[in-house]
Amino acid sequence: MVVDEAVAATLREQSQDQVATFVASCAERMVQVFTGLCGDDPARSGDADFIVHVVEDLWNPGIPAESFQRHVISLEGFQELEPSDEELVEVRGIYSFYSVLALRYAALYRSNADTEDALKCAHACLTSMGQLDQNLPGAEFFAQEAEFQRCAISAPPLGVLSAGLISQLREGDRTASRERLVAIKSRLAS
């Protein structure tokens, strides 16, 4: 699924801190999908904890690029991103893959400030929600994600966001993430 042209154009013109807000918001909307799908597995509890840690760091403008470089390397070691000849067909595997992929691109953006990585993060979120829409008649998660992305590009730069505004942004993203997880779990149950 393609990132909205206006969103892409705006991201390419924004400051590093403004794009940091955007990728943190995208990652926040995907984190509960991963933790909800993989967190119950004792073998993955460390992965779930790490994912939550990465998202916390994404919202902190003081975390240096080197830390995010280490996060990227760790995320690349997740089973979801390991090369495989097998196609993803299992619901849990598909959405945990997109969650890790979006987080990887968000962390990669914070490690190198390359806007193309922010766009790849946005693309992973949109593709995931597009697939979810295809699997759930009447769902509008793709449109919801596109709207969240349009709103996120107008958020203030991460370095100047007040704690209250960060909390407000995160709560909206968390609500969307919970809704996605419920929908995915309903797909698992069917």
Backbone hydrogen bonds in HBPLUS format (Angstrom, degrees):
<---DONOR---> <-ACCEPTOR-->    atom                        ^
c    i                          cat <-CA-CA->   ^        H-A-AA   ^      H-
h    n   atom  resd res      DA  || num        DHA   H-A  angle D-A-AA Bond
n    s   type  num  typ     dist DA aas  dist angle  dist       angle   num
A0007-VAL N   A0004-ASP O   3.05 MM   3  5.22 117.0  2.47 100.5 115.8     1
A0008-ALA N   A0004-ASP O   2.91 MM   4  6.25 166.0  1.93 161.2 165.0     2
A0009-ALA N   A0005-GLU O   2.88 MM   4  6.03 166.4  1.90 151.4 155.3     3
A0010-THR N   A0006-ALA O   2.97 MM   4  6.03 158.8  2.02 142.2 148.3     4
A0011-LEU N   A0007-VAL O   2.91 MM   4  6.11 166.0  1.93 155.4 159.2     5
A0012-ARG N   A0008-ALA O   3.08 MM   4  6.28 155.3  2.14 148.7 154.9     6
A0013-GLU N   A0010-THR O   2.99 MM   3  5.24 144.2  2.12 105.0 115.9     7
A0014-GLN N   A0010-THR O   3.09 MM   4  6.23 121.7  2.45 146.0 161.7     8
A0014-GLN N   A0011-LEU O   3.28 MM   3  5.18 148.1  2.38  98.1 107.1     9
A0019-VAL N   A0015-SER O   3.09 MM   4  6.43 162.5  2.12 156.1 160.0    10
A0020-ALA N   A0016-GLN O   2.91 MM   4  6.12 141.0  2.07 139.6 151.4    11
A0021-THR N   A0017-ASP O   3.16 MM   4  6.43 146.0  2.28 140.0 146.6    12
A0158-LEU N   A0017-ASP O   3.01 MM 141  5.08 175.4  2.01 113.5 112.9    13
A0022-PHE N   A0018-GLN O   3.25 MM   4  6.61 154.6  2.32 141.6 148.2    14
A0023-VAL N   A0019-VAL O   2.97 MM   4  6.33 163.1  2.00 158.1 159.8    15
A0024-ALA N   A0020-ALA O   3.04 MM   4  6.11 156.8  2.09 144.9 151.7    16
A0025-SER N   A0021-THR O   3.00 MM   4  6.15 155.4  2.06 147.4 154.0    17
A0026-CYS N   A0022-PHE O   2.99 MM   4  6.32 159.8  2.03 151.3 156.7    18
A0027-ALA N   A0023-VAL O   2.94 MM   4  6.08 166.8  1.95 149.4 152.9    19
A0028-GLU N   A0024-ALA O   2.90 MM   4  6.07 154.7  1.97 144.9 152.3    20
A0029-ARG N   A0025-SER O   3.18 MM   4  6.46 147.6  2.29 145.9 153.1    21
A0029-ARG N   A0026-CYS O   3.17 MM   3  5.34 124.7  2.49  97.7 111.0    22
A0030-MET N   A0027-ALA O   2.97 MM   3  5.20 147.9  2.07 105.4 115.5    23
A0031-VAL N   A0027-ALA O   3.01 MM   4  6.11 136.2  2.20 155.2 167.6    24
A0033-VAL N   A0030-MET O   3.15 MM   3  5.38 128.9  2.42 102.7 116.2    25
A0034-PHE N   A0030-MET O   3.35 MM   4  6.79 156.8  2.40 153.2 158.1    26
A0035-THR N   A0031-VAL O   2.95 MM   4  6.28 174.5  1.96 161.1 160.6    27
A0036-GLY N   A0032-GLN O   2.78 MM   4  5.53 150.7  1.87 135.0 143.8    28
A0037-LEU N   A0033-VAL O   3.05 MM   4  6.09 139.5  2.22 138.9 148.6    29
A0037-LEU N   A0034-PHE O   3.13 MM   3  5.24 127.7  2.41  98.3 111.9    30
A0038-CYS N   A0034-PHE O   2.82 MM   4  5.85 155.6  1.87 160.9 167.3    31
A0039-GLY N   A0035-THR O   2.82 MM   4  4.59 140.7  1.97 119.3 128.8    32
A0041-ASP N   A0038-CYS O   3.17 MM   3  5.69 154.9  2.23 115.0 122.2    33
A0044-ARG N   A0041-ASP O   2.75 MM   3  5.29 153.2  1.82 120.1 129.0    34
A0047-ASP N   A0044-ARG O   2.97 MM   3  5.07 117.8  2.36  99.4 115.4    35
A0048-ALA N   A0044-ARG O   2.92 MM   4  6.26 159.4  1.96 159.5 165.4    36
A0049-ASP N   A0045-SER O   2.97 MM   4  6.18 160.6  2.00 147.2 152.3    37
A0050-PHE N   A0046-GLY O   2.95 MM   4  6.11 154.3  2.02 141.9 149.3    38
A0051-ILE N   A0047-ASP O   2.89 MM   4  6.15 159.1  1.94 153.1 158.2    39
A0052-VAL N   A0048-ALA O   3.12 MM   4  6.38 161.9  2.15 150.0 154.0    40
A0053-HIS N   A0049-ASP O   2.99 MM   4  6.25 155.3  2.06 145.7 153.0    41
A0054-VAL N   A0050-PHE O   2.86 MM   4  6.18 155.2  1.92 154.3 160.8    42
A0055-VAL N   A0051-ILE O   3.06 MM   4  6.38 161.0  2.10 151.7 156.0    43
A0056-GLU N   A0052-VAL O   2.99 MM   4  6.28 158.8  2.03 150.3 156.3    44
A0057-ASP N   A0053-HIS O   2.95 MM   4  6.24 159.0  2.00 149.9 155.6    45
A0058-LEU N   A0054-VAL O   2.86 MM   4  6.17 147.3  1.97 147.4 157.3    46
A0059-TRP N   A0055-VAL O   3.32 MM   4  6.63 140.2  2.49 145.0 153.0    47
A0059-TRP N   A0056-GLU O   3.21 MM   3  5.47 135.5  2.42 101.7 112.7    48
A0060-ASN N   A0057-ASP O   2.94 MM   3  5.05 156.4  2.00 107.1 114.8    49
A0063-ILE N   A0060-ASN O   3.37 MM   3  5.96 174.6  2.38 119.0 120.3    50
A0067-SER N   A0064-PRO O   3.06 MM   3  5.61 132.1  2.30 111.2 122.1    51
A0068-PHE N   A0065-ALA O   3.01 MM   3  5.14 116.1  2.43  97.7 113.5    52
A0069-GLN N   A0065-ALA O   2.91 MM   4  6.28 141.9  2.05 148.5 160.5    53
A0070-ARG N   A0066-GLU O   3.13 MM   4  6.47 152.4  2.21 144.7 150.6    54
A0071-HIS N   A0067-SER O   2.96 MM   4  6.31 150.0  2.05 141.8 151.0    55
A0072-VAL N   A0068-PHE O   2.91 MM   4  6.11 157.5  1.96 147.8 152.6    56
A0073-ILE N   A0069-GLN O   3.15 MM   4  6.43 162.0  2.18 146.0 150.2    57
A0074-SER N   A0070-ARG O   2.96 MM   4  6.24 159.2  2.00 150.2 156.0    58
A0075-LEU N   A0071-HIS O   2.82 MM   4  6.07 163.9  1.84 156.1 160.5    59
A0076-GLU N   A0072-VAL O   2.89 MM   4  6.09 152.3  1.96 151.2 158.8    60
A0077-GLY N   A0074-SER O   3.00 MM   3  5.24 147.6  2.10 103.9 114.1    61
A0078-PHE N   A0075-LEU O   3.00 MM   3  5.32 163.9  2.03 111.9 117.1    62
A0081-LEU N   A0078-PHE O   3.02 MM   3  5.68 148.6  2.12 118.1 125.8    63
A0082-GLU N   A0079-GLN O   3.30 MM   3  5.15 160.8  2.34  99.7 105.4    64
A0094-ILE N   A0090-GLU O   2.93 MM   4  6.18 156.5  1.98 159.0 166.4    65
A0095-TYR N   A0091-VAL O   3.18 MM   4  6.41 172.5  2.18 164.0 162.8    66
A0096-SER N   A0092-ARG O   3.05 MM   4  6.05 152.2  2.13 144.9 153.1    67
A0097-PHE N   A0093-GLY O   2.99 MM   4  5.91 149.2  2.08 136.8 145.4    68
A0098-TYR N   A0094-ILE O   3.11 MM   4  6.47 161.7  2.15 147.7 151.5    69
A0099-SER N   A0095-TYR O   3.07 MM   4  6.14 150.6  2.16 136.2 144.2    70
A0100-VAL N   A0096-SER O   3.02 MM   4  6.24 167.0  2.04 151.4 153.7    71
A0101-LEU N   A0097-PHE O   2.84 MM   4  6.04 161.8  1.88 155.7 161.8    72
A0102-ALA N   A0098-TYR O   2.92 MM   4  6.00 164.1  1.94 146.5 150.2    73
A0103-LEU N   A0099-SER O   3.05 MM   4  6.26 162.0  2.08 147.9 153.1    74
A0104-ARG N   A0100-VAL O   2.80 MM   4  5.98 151.8  1.87 148.2 156.6    75
A0105-TYR N   A0101-LEU O   3.01 MM   4  6.31 163.8  2.04 153.7 156.5    76
A0106-ALA N   A0102-ALA O   2.94 MM   4  6.18 151.2  2.02 146.4 155.1    77
A0107-ALA N   A0103-LEU O   2.89 MM   4  6.08 167.4  1.91 152.6 155.4    78
A0108-LEU N   A0104-ARG O   2.75 MM   4  5.94 152.7  1.83 147.5 156.7    79
A0109-TYR N   A0105-TYR O   2.87 MM   4  6.03 153.0  1.95 141.3 147.8    80
A0110-ARG N   A0106-ALA O   3.13 MM   4  6.49 160.0  2.17 146.3 150.9    81
A0111-SER N   A0107-ALA O   2.95 MM   4  6.20 127.3  2.23 139.1 153.9    82
A0111-SER N   A0108-LEU O   3.07 MM   3  4.96 133.1  2.30  93.1 106.6    83
A0112-ASN N   A0108-LEU O   3.05 MM   4  6.28 135.6  2.26 147.6 158.0    84
A0112-ASN N   A0109-TYR O   3.17 MM   3  5.39 135.5  2.38 100.7 112.2    85
A0113-ALA N   A0109-TYR O   2.58 MM   4  4.85 151.3  1.65 153.8 154.6    86
A0117-ASP N   A0114-ASP O   2.87 MM   3  5.65 144.5  2.00 121.8 130.4    87
A0118-ALA N   A0115-THR O   2.99 MM   3  5.00 120.0  2.36  96.1 111.6    88
A0119-LEU N   A0115-THR O   2.97 MM   4  6.35 153.2  2.04 151.7 159.5    89
A0120-LYS N   A0116-GLU O   2.96 MM   4  6.21 144.7  2.09 138.3 148.0    90
A0121-CYS N   A0117-ASP O   2.96 MM   4  6.20 146.0  2.08 140.6 149.5    91
A0122-ALA N   A0118-ALA O   2.99 MM   4  6.32 160.7  2.03 148.6 153.0    92
A0123-HIS N   A0119-LEU O   2.83 MM   4  6.02 154.5  1.90 144.3 152.1    93
A0124-ALA N   A0120-LYS O   2.93 MM   4  6.12 156.3  1.98 145.1 150.3    94
A0125-CYS N   A0121-CYS O   3.14 MM   4  6.47 157.9  2.19 149.5 154.9    95
A0126-LEU N   A0122-ALA O   2.96 MM   4  6.23 163.6  1.99 153.0 157.5    96
A0127-THR N   A0123-HIS O   2.83 MM   4  5.99 164.7  1.85 155.6 159.9    97
A0128-SER N   A0124-ALA O   3.03 MM   4  6.11 161.1  2.07 144.9 150.1    98
A0129-MET N   A0125-CYS O   3.06 MM   4  6.30 161.8  2.09 148.6 153.4    99
A0130-GLY N   A0126-LEU O   2.78 MM   4  5.96 148.6  1.88 148.6 158.3   100
A0131-GLN N   A0127-THR O   2.95 MM   4  6.18 155.8  2.01 149.1 154.5   101
A0132-LEU N   A0128-SER O   3.01 MM   4  6.30 151.6  2.09 142.1 150.5   102
A0133-ASP N   A0129-MET O   2.93 MM   4  6.17 157.5  1.98 145.6 150.9   103
A0134-GLN N   A0130-GLY O   3.09 MM   4  6.37 150.9  2.18 141.9 149.5   104
A0135-ASN N   A0131-GLN O   3.12 MM   4  6.40 136.1  2.33 141.7 152.9   105
A0135-ASN N   A0132-LEU O   3.07 MM   3  5.14 131.2  2.32  97.8 111.1   106
A0136-LEU N   A0132-LEU O   3.03 MM   4  6.21 121.0  2.39 144.7 160.2   107
A0136-LEU N   A0133-ASP O   3.31 MM   3  5.20 147.6  2.42  96.4 105.5   108
A0139-ALA N   A0136-LEU O   3.02 MM   3  5.58 161.7  2.06 143.8 143.6   109
A0144-GLN N   A0140-GLU O   3.06 MM   4  6.26 153.3  2.13 143.3 151.4   110
A0145-GLU N   A0141-PHE O   2.84 MM   4  6.04 159.8  1.88 148.4 153.1   111
A0146-ALA N   A0142-PHE O   2.91 MM   4  6.18 163.6  1.94 154.4 159.0   112
A0147-GLU N   A0143-ALA O   2.97 MM   4  6.16 152.8  2.05 143.9 151.1   113
A0148-PHE N   A0144-GLN O   2.90 MM   4  6.21 158.9  1.94 151.5 157.4   114
A0149-GLN N   A0145-GLU O   2.91 MM   4  6.18 157.9  1.96 152.2 158.1   115
A0150-ARG N   A0146-ALA O   2.97 MM   4  6.26 152.3  2.05 143.6 151.2   116
A0151-CYS N   A0147-GLU O   2.95 MM   4  6.22 155.4  2.01 151.6 158.2   117
A0152-ALA N   A0148-PHE O   2.82 MM   4  6.01 153.8  1.89 148.9 156.9   118
A0153-ILE N   A0149-GLN O   3.24 MM   4  6.42 143.6  2.38 145.6 151.8   119
A0154-SER N   A0151-CYS O   3.06 MM   3  5.60 153.6  2.14 111.6 119.7   120
A0155-ALA N   A0152-ALA O   3.17 MM   3  5.19 164.0  2.19 104.6 109.5   121
A0160-VAL N   A0157-PRO O   3.07 MM   3  5.70 156.9  2.13 118.5 125.1   122
A0161-LEU N   A0158-LEU O   3.40 MM   3  5.34 157.8  2.45 102.0 108.3   123
A0166-ILE N   A0162-SER O   2.95 MM   4  6.24 162.9  1.98 156.8 161.8   124
A0167-SER N   A0163-ALA O   2.95 MM   4  6.08 160.3  1.99 144.8 150.5   125
A0168-GLN N   A0164-GLY O   2.98 MM   4  6.20 151.4  2.06 141.2 149.1   126
A0169-LEU N   A0165-LEU O   2.88 MM   4  6.12 165.9  1.90 154.6 157.6   127
A0170-ARG N   A0166-ILE O   2.86 MM   4  6.01 168.4  1.87 156.2 159.8   128
A0171-GLU N   A0167-SER O   2.94 MM   4  6.04 152.1  2.02 143.2 150.6   129
A0172-GLY N   A0168-GLN O   3.21 MM   4  6.46 160.0  2.25 148.6 152.6   130
A0173-ASP N   A0169-LEU O   3.06 MM   4  6.35 159.4  2.11 149.9 155.9   131
A0174-ARG N   A0170-ARG O   2.74 MM   4  5.93 155.7  1.80 150.8 158.1   132
A0175-THR N   A0171-GLU O   2.93 MM   4  6.09 155.0  2.00 146.0 152.3   133
A0176-ALA N   A0172-GLY O   3.16 MM   4  6.43 160.6  2.20 144.5 149.1   134
A0177-SER N   A0173-ASP O   2.91 MM   4  6.17 155.0  1.97 146.6 154.3   135
A0178-ARG N   A0174-ARG O   2.86 MM   4  6.11 158.0  1.91 152.1 157.0   136
A0179-GLU N   A0175-THR O   3.02 MM   4  6.31 159.8  2.07 149.7 155.1   137
A0180-ARG N   A0176-ALA O   2.98 MM   4  6.24 154.6  2.05 149.0 155.9   138
A0181-LEU N   A0177-SER O   2.95 MM   4  6.21 159.8  1.99 149.4 154.9   139
A0182-VAL N   A0178-ARG O   2.95 MM   4  6.23 162.0  1.98 154.3 158.4   140
A0183-ALA N   A0179-GLU O   3.06 MM   4  6.29 160.5  2.09 146.2 151.3   141
A0184-ILE N   A0180-ARG O   2.84 MM   4  6.11 159.9  1.88 154.9 160.8   142
A0185-LYS N   A0181-LEU O   2.83 MM   4  5.99 163.7  1.85 154.5 159.2   143
A0186-SER N   A0182-VAL O   2.91 MM   4  6.13 144.2  2.04 142.7 152.9   144
A0187-ARG N   A0183-ALA O   3.06 MM   4  6.35 142.4  2.21 139.4 149.4   145
A0187-ARG N   A0184-ILE O   3.02 MM   3  4.98 120.9  2.39  93.1 108.5   146
A0188-LEU N   A0184-ILE O   2.93 MM   4  6.31 143.8  2.06 143.9 154.8   147
A0189-ALA N   A0185-LYS O   2.99 MM   4  6.23 146.1  2.10 142.6 151.0   148
A0190-SER N   A0187-ARG O   3.33 MM   3  5.30 140.4  2.50  93.7 104.2   149
